[in-house]
Amino acid sequence: MQYIYGSFIDGWYNLRFFLNSYFQDSEKRLRQISNSIYILNHLINDELEVDQKMEKLKTLFESTIWFSYRTKIPQLQYSTLTSDTGWGCMLRVGQMALCQQIKYFYNLNTQQELTELIQQFADNDEEELSQFINRNDGDLTIQYKSPFSIQKIVVQTKQELQKLPGEWYKPNDILFVLKYLFRYSKYQKNLRIYINHENAFILSDIISLMFNTNGGDEEWLKEQIQKGQNQSHQFGVSIFILTRIGLETCNLEYLKVLNEIMTYPQFQGILGGFPNKALYILGRVGDYYIYLDPHYVQYAQTYQEMENDKSSYACQNIQLIDRTQLDPSMAISFCVKNALDLLDLWRRLKQSKSENGESFFIALTETHTFYQLAQSYYYGSDEDEIVTILN
């Protein structure tokens, strides 16, 4: 009976996924919008012919690795569940966001490189799950073939957050767990993860990760660049800023700033979506946002099965969300590959803050000390829609 019920629910999600694609008819809508398209760190100029624009968009969209609901997963720890249908959408969005960061930073393009990357997220990893459960956290040499599997996510979420399979994840939940699991990935060698839960971009914190040093400010960063600091001693940094740009709906002034941020070369997507429905937002065109939807159920694959078939990790259904539907709670992601990249992003953010004033919703500060001082003088009420802490 449980199998029949699960199959019915899976079928319903898939039917809804295709009906949404059919009635939305995103391709027709995209052909009618006379605006440039921004997707991840790419610009598709409106001066191109419509067919050329659509071809470029499809190529970029389909090359972005897609994670969706999976069924027939080996029974998850602490439960009888063998699927994440109905509860794992933010989990999948987090996987997509991290996967994209790794792919971008390491410039992974060959079929072998992409296969190896997707295998890091294999849903069926029974072979090494017991090893993970009994691991020695003090052993920094441990690497897993699939460190970001749903099984490992479930185990770590229960241990750290007391959350059981079947409970819905918030953006900070999945980012916290993925950051922990990142230590067991071969891709952690030259890349670090920075998560700010307080809607702040603190330059010294990111410098600390990039240079493995005790902070620094903009002048210090410029000095390192002028000295010709050897880039081999710099780490790339994957940046996630958790923010809220409105109460029930998005503040239109904040959306203007968000639209500008999405044009930056360091932009790597947004963990966001509808209320209670997580989506991975890749870019925008006009008043619409382009997204990957995890609400489609597929069969789990083993590490070995992925060697021969990874077609289920590419989505061909481009979908759009209108700005009026966007949930105001989100996590914005960037990736900086080196000091020059970080300085460029910092200057872009400062320039936007200067031009947009209070509508610039991310707190910018060079040092953590100054940020804490500013917080102590902030007396906004719980109903205040302004989320900026530093002006």
Secondary structure, 3 states (H helix, E strand, C coil): CHHHHHHHHHHHHHHHHHHHHHHHCHHHHHHHCCCCEEECCEEECCCCCHHHHHHHHHHHHHHCCCCCCEECCCCCCCCCCCECCCCCHHHHHHHHHHHHHHHHHHCCCCHHHHHHHHHCCCCECHHHHHHHHCCCCCCCCCCCCCCCCHHHHHHHHHHHHCCCCCCCCCHHHHHHHHHHHHHHCHHHHCEEEEEECCCEEEHHHHHHHHHCCCCCCHHHHHHHHHCCCCHHHCCEEEEEEEEECECCCECHHHHHHHHHHCCCCCEEEEEEEECCEEEEEEEEECCEEEEECCCCCEECCECCHHHHCCHHHCCCCCEEEEHHHCCCEEEEEEEECCHHHHHHHHHHHHHHHHHHHHHCCCEEECCHHHHHHHHHCCCCCCCCCCCCCCC
